[in-house]
Amino acid sequence: FVVGLDIPLLYETRMDKICDYIFLVNTTKKIQRKRVLMRPNMTEKKYELINNSQWSYEKKKNKKPLIINTSFGKLITFIIVIFYLLVIKFKGK
């Protein structure tokens, strides 16, 4: 069965060690900034602190996660996740 974890700073906290598969979501910096600043109690300063504490996208990508571009919205992202889960399930059989 599948358990999904949404762990901020996954690699930075070494929590990737407990995962069988890692999905790395990505979008443009512009879309990311817009989405983050829409959250309650989020400020530009908090956003910058969070952003500066993260590994770069390139460094994360080098860990070979399954990459999902979220720029196209929730429905497309959901379809991509389901596709990856089906590939993982049938690859194991």
Secondary structure, DSSP 8 states (H G I E B T S, - for coil): -------TTTTTTTGGGG-S--EEEE--HHHHHHHHHTSTT--HHHHHHHHHHS--HHHHHTT--EEEE-TT-HHHHHHHHHHHHHHHHHHT-
